Amino acid sequence: MIRCNINDWPVVRMHFHSYPSYEEVINWLSDCDRILKEKREFVLISTFDEHYQFEHRARKKQAIWFKSVKNELSKWCLGMFRVTQDPVIIKKINAPAMSKGMPFQCIVVEDVKKAELQAHELLTKCNLPSPWDKKLSETHE
């Protein structure tokens, strides 16, 4: 199952497990549509198992979907924090073609803690509430 967690809005967490089925990808795209229908800014933290790649039919469906929502993504998604230490993925994400083709910034981070810290910084910079604001203030009381 591809998990899509919005409990810490405006932080959206997505986890892609190994070998997702076509149906799981379709369900995930529906989850993404629901997120975009919120019409509120958010950041994305994405994590992946080792063999998360979509099958050909699912990749095609995702590409069509992505093209149809690219403008909405540019309005609402402030950035994606991609958790990885894989040099091949890092090279792809940092390539000029990726930044040119994506409607939001893609930032490579080595672990979830760093993703959370950078997501908090981005939300703060954009004057948006961060789920960590309350946690940080509680530790200083």
Contact map, one row per residue, 1 for C-alpha under 8 A:
111000000000000110010001000000000000000000000000000000000000000000000000000000000000000000000000000000000000000000000000000000000000000000000
111100000000011110010001100100000000000000000000000000000000000000000000000000000000000000000000000000000000000000000000000000000000000000000
111110000000111100000000000100000000000000000000000000000000000000000000000000000000000000000000000000000000000000000000000000000000000000000
011111000001111000000000000100100000000000000000000000000000000000000000000000000000000000000000000000000000000000000000000000000000000000000
001111110001110000000000000000000000000000000000000000000000000000000000000000000000000000000000000000000000000000000000000000000000000000000
000111111111100000000000000000000000000000000000000000000000000000000000000000000000000000000000000000000000000000000000000000000000000000000
000011111011000000000000000000000000000000000000000000000000000000000000000000000000000000000000000000000000000000000000000000000000000000000
000011111111000000000000000000000000000000000000000000000000000000000000000000000000000000000000000000000000000000000000000000000010000000000
000001111111000000000000000000000000000001000000000000000000000000000000000000000000000000000000000000000000000000000000000000000110000000000
000001011111000000000000000000000000000111100000000000000000000000000000000000000000000000000000000000000000000000000000000000001110000000000
000001111111100000000000000000000000000001111000000000000000000000000000000000000000000000000000000000000000000000000010000000000110000000000
000111111111110000000000000000000000000001111000000000000000000000000000000000000000000000000000000000000000000000000000000000000000000000000
001111000011111000000000000000000000000000011110000000000000000000000000000000000000000000000000000000000000000000000000000000000000000000000
011110000001111100000000000000000000000000011110000000000000000000000000000000000000000000000000000000000000000000000000000000000000000000000
011100000000111110000000000000000000000000000111100000000000000000000000000000000000000000000000000000000000000000000000000000000000000000000
111000000000011111010000000000000000000000000111100100000000000000000000000000000000000000000000000000000000000000000000000000000000000000000
110000000000001111110000000000000000000000000001111100000000000000000000000000000000000000000000000000000000000000000000000000000000000000000
000000000000000111110000000000000000000000000001111110000000000000000000000000000000000000000000000000000000000000000000000000000000000000000
000000000000000011111000000000000000000000000000001111000000000000000000000000000000000000000000000000000000000000000000000000000000000000000
110000000000000111111101100000000000000000000000000111100000000000000000000000000000000000000000000000000000000000000000000000000000000000000
000000000000000000111111100000000000000000000000000001100100000000000000000000000000000000000000000000000000000000000000000000000000000000000
000000000000000000011111110000000000000000000000000001101100000000000000000000000000000000000000000000000000000000000000000000000000000000000
000000000000000000001111111000000000000000000000000000000000000000000000000000000000000000000000000000000000000000000000000000000000000000000
110000000000000000011111111100000000000000000000000000000000000000000000000000000000000000000000000000000000000000000000000000000000000000000
010000000000000000011111111110000000000000000000000001000100010000000000000000000000000000000000000000000000000000000000000000000000000000000
000000000000000000000111111111000000000000000000000000000100100000000000000000000000000000000000000000000000000000000000000000000000000000000
000000000000000000000011111111100000000000000000000000000000000000000000000000000000000000000000000000000000000000000000000000000000000000000
011100000000000000000001111111110000000000000000000000000000000000000000000000000000000000000000000000000000000000000000000000000000000000000
000000000000000000000000111111111000000000000000000000000000010010000000000000000000000000000000000000000000000000000000000000000000000000000
000000000000000000000000011111111100000000000000000000000000000000000000000000000000000000000000000000000000000000000000000000000000000000000
000100000000000000000000001111111110000000000000000000000000000000000000000000000000000000000000000000000000000000000000000000000000000000000
000000000000000000000000000111111111000000000000000000000000000000000000000000000000000000000000000000000000000000000000000000000000000000000
000000000000000000000000000011111111100000000000000000000000000000000000000000000000000000000000000000000000000000000000000000000000000000000
000000000000000000000000000001111111110000000000000000000000000000000000000000000000000000000000000000000000000000000000000000000000000000000
000000000000000000000000000000111111111000000000000000000000000000000000000000000000000000000000000000000000000000000000000000000000000000000
000000000000000000000000000000011111111100000000000000000000000000000001100100000000000000000000000000000000000000000000000000000000000000000
000000000000000000000000000000001111111000000000000000000000000000000000000000000000000000000000000000000000000000000000000000000000000000000
000000000000000000000000000000000111111100000000000000000000000000000000000000000000000000000000000000000000000000000000000000000000000000000
000000000000000000000000000000000011111110000000000000000000000000000000000100000000000000000000000000000000000000000000000000000000000000000
000000000100000000000000000000000001011111000000000000000000000000000000000100000000000000000000000000000000000000000000000000000000000000000
000000000100000000000000000000000000001111100000000000000000000000000000001111000000000000000000000000000000000000000000000000000000000000000
000000001111000000000000000000000000000111110000000000000000000000000000000111100000000000000000000000000000000000000000000000000000000000000
000000000111000000000000000000000000000011111000000000000000000000000000000011111000000000000000000000000000000000000010001000000000000000000
000000000011110000000000000000000000000001111100000000000000000000000000000010111000000000000000000000000000000000000000000000000000000000000
000000000011110000000000000000000000000000111110000000000000000000000000000000011110000000000000000000000000000100110010000000000000000000000
000000000000111100000000000000000000000000011111000000000000000000000000000000011110000000000000000000000000000000000000000000000000000000000
000000000000111100000000000000000000000000001111100000000000000000000000000000000111000000000000000000000000000000000000000000000000000000000
000000000000001111000000000000000000000000000111110100000000000000000000000000000011000000000000000000000000000000000000000000000000000000000
000000000000001111000000000000000000000000000011111100000000000000000000000000000000000000000000000000000000000000000000000000000000000000000
000000000000000011000000000000000000000000000001111100000000000000000000000000000000000000000000000000000000000000000000000000000000000000000
000000000000000011100000000000000000000000000000111110000000000000000000000000000000000000000000000000000000000000000000000000000000000000000
000000000000000111110000000000000000000000000001111111000000000000000000000000000000000000000000000000000000000000000000000000000000000000000
000000000000000001110000000000000000000000000000001111100000000000000000000000000000000000000000000000000000000000000000000000000000000000000
000000000000000000111100100000000000000000000000000111111110000000000000000000000000000000000000000000000000000000000000000000000000000000000
000000000000000000011100000000000000000000000000000011111110000000000000000000000000000000000000000000000000000000000000000000000000000000000
000000000000000000000000000000000000000000000000000001111111000000000000000000000000000000000000000000000000000000000000000000000000000000000
000000000000000000000100000000000000000000000000000001111111100000000000000000000000000000000000000000000000000000000000000000000000000000000
000000000000000000001100110000000000000000000000000001111111110000000000000000000000000000000000000000000000000000000000000000000000000000000
000000000000000000000000000000000000000000000000000001111111111000000000000000000000000000000000000000000000000000000000000000000000000000000
000000000000000000000000000000000000000000000000000000011111111100000000000000000000000000000000000000000000000000000000000000000000000000000
000000000000000000000000010000000000000000000000000000001111111110000000000000000000000000000000000000000000000000000000000000000000000000000
000000000000000000000000100010000000000000000000000000000111111111000000000000000000000000000000000000000000000000000000000000000000000000000
000000000000000000000000000000000000000000000000000000000011111111100000000000000000000000000000000000000000000000000000000000000000000000000
000000000000000000000000000000000000000000000000000000000001111111110000000000000000000000000000000000000000000000000000000000000000000000000
000000000000000000000000000010000000000000000000000000000000111111111000000000000000000000000000000000000000000000000000000000000000000000000
000000000000000000000000000000000000000000000000000000000000011111111100000000000000000000000000000000000000000000000000000000000000000000000
000000000000000000000000000000000000000000000000000000000000001111111100000000000000000000000000000000000000000000000000000000000000000000000
000000000000000000000000000000000000000000000000000000000000000111111110000000000000000000000000000000000000000000000000000000000000000000000
000000000000000000000000000000000000000000000000000000000000000011111111100000000000000000000000000000000000000000000000000000000000000000000
000000000000000000000000000000000000000000000000000000000000000001111111110000000000000000000000000000100000000000000000000000000000000000000
000000000000000000000000000000000000000000000000000000000000000000011111111000000000000000000000000000100000000000000000000000000000000000000
000000000000000000000000000000000001000000000000000000000000000000001111111100000000000000000000000000000000000000000000000000000000000000000
000000000000000000000000000000000001000000000000000000000000000000001111111110000000000000000000000000110000000000000000000000000000000000000
000000000000000000000000000000000000000000000000000000000000000000000111111111000000000000000000000000110000000000000000000000000000000000000
000000000000000000000000000000000000000010000000000000000000000000000011111111000000000000000000000000000000000000000000000000000000000000000
000000000000000000000000000000000001001111000000000000000000000000000001111111000000000000000000000000000000000000000000000000000000000000000
000000000000000000000000000000000000000011110000000000000000000000000000111111110000000000000000000000010000000000000000000000000000000000000
000000000000000000000000000000000000000011100000000000000000000000000000011111110000000000000000000000011000000000000000000000000000000000000
000000000000000000000000000000000000000001110000000000000000000000000000000011111000000000000000000000011110000000000000000000000000000000000
000000000000000000000000000000000000000000111100000000000000000000000000000011111100000000000000000000011110000000000000000000000000000000000
000000000000000000000000000000000000000000111100000000000000000000000000000000111110000000000000000000000111100000100010000000000000000000000
000000000000000000000000000000000000000000001110000000000000000000000000000000011111000000000000000000000111100000100000000000000000000000000
000000000000000000000000000000000000000000001111000000000000000000000000000000001111100000000000000000000001111100100000000000000000000000000
000000000000000000000000000000000000000000000011000000000000000000000000000000000111110011000000000000000001111000000000000000000000000000000
000000000000000000000000000000000000000000000000000000000000000000000000000000000011111011000000000000000000110000000000000000000000000000000
000000000000000000000000000000000000000000000000000000000000000000000000000000000001111111000000000000000000000000000000000000000000000000000
000000000000000000000000000000000000000000000000000000000000000000000000000000000000111111100000000000000000000000000000000000000000000000000
000000000000000000000000000000000000000000000000000000000000000000000000000000000000011111110000000000000000000000000000000000000000000000000
000000000000000000000000000000000000000000000000000000000000000000000000000000000001111111111000000000000000000000000000000000000000000000000
000000000000000000000000000000000000000000000000000000000000000000000000000000000001111111111100000000000001000000000000000000000000000000000
000000000000000000000000000000000000000000000000000000000000000000000000000000000000001111111110000000000000000000000000000000000000000000000
000000000000000000000000000000000000000000000000000000000000000000000000000000000000000111111110010000000000000000000000000000000000000000000
000000000000000000000000000000000000000000000000000000000000000000000000000000000000000011111110011000000111000000000000000000000000000000000
000000000000000000000000000000000000000000000000000000000000000000000000000000000000000001111111011000000001000000000000000000000000000000000
000000000000000000000000000000000000000000000000000000000000000000000000000000000000000000111111111000000000000000000000000000000000000000000
000000000000000000000000000000000000000000000000000000000000000000000000000000000000000000000111111100000000000000000000000000000000000000000
000000000000000000000000000000000000000000000000000000000000000000000000000000000000000000000011111110000000000000000000000000000000000000000
000000000000000000000000000000000000000000000000000000000000000000000000000000000000000000011111111111000000000000000000000000000000000000000
000000000000000000000000000000000000000000000000000000000000000000000000000000000000000000001111111111111100000000000000000000000000000000000
000000000000000000000000000000000000000000000000000000000000000000000000000000000000000000000001111111100000000000000000000000000000000000000
000000000000000000000000000000000000000000000000000000000000000000000000000000000000000000000000111111100000000000000000000000000000000000000
000000000000000000000000000000000000000000000000000000000000000000000000000000000000000000000000011111111100000000000000000000000000000000000
000000000000000000000000000000000000000000000000000000000000000000000110110000000000000000000000001111111000000000000000000000000000000000000
000000000000000000000000000000000000000000000000000000000000000000000000110011110000000000000000001001111100000000000000000000000000000000000
000000000000000000000000000000000000000000000000000000000000000000000000000001110000000000000000001001111110000000000000000000000000000000000
000000000000000000000000000000000000000000000000000000000000000000000000000000111100000000001000001001011111000000000000000000000000000000000
000000000000000000000000000000000000000000000000000000000000000000000000000000111100000000001000000000001111100000000000000000000000000000000
000000000000000000000000000000000000000000000000000000000000000000000000000000001111000001001100000000000111110000000000000000000000000000000
000000000000000000000000000000000000000000000000000000000000000000000000000000001111100000000000000000000011111101100000000000000000000000000
000000000000000000000000000000000000000000000000000000000000000000000000000000000011100000000000000000000001111101100000000000000000000000000
000000000000000000000000000000000000000000000000000000000000000000000000000000000011000000000000000000000000111111100000000000000000000000000
000000000000000000000000000000000000000000001000000000000000000000000000000000000010000000000000000000000000111111110000000000000000000000000
000000000000000000000000000000000000000000000000000000000000000000000000000000000000000000000000000000000000001111111000000000000000000000000
000000000000000000000000000000000000000000000000000000000000000000000000000000000000000000000000000000000000111111111100000000000000000000000
000000000000000000000000000000000000000000001000000000000000000000000000000000001110000000000000000000000000111111111110000000000000000000000
000000000000000000000000000000000000000000001000000000000000000000000000000000000000000000000000000000000000000111111111000000000000000000000
000000000000000000000000000000000000000000000000000000000000000000000000000000000000000000000000000000000000000011111111100000000000000000000
000000000000000000000000000000000000000000000000000000000000000000000000000000000000000000000000000000000000000001111111110000000000000000000
000000000010000000000000000000000000000000101000000000000000000000000000000000001000000000000000000000000000000000111111111000000000000000000
000000000000000000000000000000000000000000000000000000000000000000000000000000000000000000000000000000000000000000011111111100000111000000000
000000000000000000000000000000000000000000000000000000000000000000000000000000000000000000000000000000000000000000001111111110000000000000000
000000000000000000000000000000000000000000000000000000000000000000000000000000000000000000000000000000000000000000000111111111000000000000000
000000000000000000000000000000000000000000100000000000000000000000000000000000000000000000000000000000000000000000000011111111111100000000000
000000000000000000000000000000000000000000000000000000000000000000000000000000000000000000000000000000000000000000000001111111111100000000000
000000000000000000000000000000000000000000000000000000000000000000000000000000000000000000000000000000000000000000000000111111110000000000000
000000000000000000000000000000000000000000000000000000000000000000000000000000000000000000000000000000000000000000000000011111110000000000000
000000000000000000000000000000000000000000000000000000000000000000000000000000000000000000000000000000000000000000000000001111111000000000000
000000000000000000000000000000000000000000000000000000000000000000000000000000000000000000000000000000000000000000000000001111111100000000000
000000000100000000000000000000000000000000000000000000000000000000000000000000000000000000000000000000000000000000000000001100111110100000000
000000001110000000000000000000000000000000000000000000000000000000000000000000000000000000000000000000000000000000000001001100011111110000000
000000011110000000000000000000000000000000000000000000000000000000000000000000000000000000000000000000000000000000000001000000001111111000000
000000000000000000000000000000000000000000000000000000000000000000000000000000000000000000000000000000000000000000000001000000000111111100000
000000000000000000000000000000000000000000000000000000000000000000000000000000000000000000000000000000000000000000000000000000001111111110000
000000000000000000000000000000000000000000000000000000000000000000000000000000000000000000000000000000000000000000000000000000000111111111000
000000000000000000000000000000000000000000000000000000000000000000000000000000000000000000000000000000000000000000000000000000000011111111100
000000000000000000000000000000000000000000000000000000000000000000000000000000000000000000000000000000000000000000000000000000000001111111110
000000000000000000000000000000000000000000000000000000000000000000000000000000000000000000000000000000000000000000000000000000000000111111111
000000000000000000000000000000000000000000000000000000000000000000000000000000000000000000000000000000000000000000000000000000000000011111111
000000000000000000000000000000000000000000000000000000000000000000000000000000000000000000000000000000000000000000000000000000000000001111111
000000000000000000000000000000000000000000000000000000000000000000000000000000000000000000000000000000000000000000000000000000000000000111111
000000000000000000000000000000000000000000000000000000000000000000000000000000000000000000000000000000000000000000000000000000000000000011111
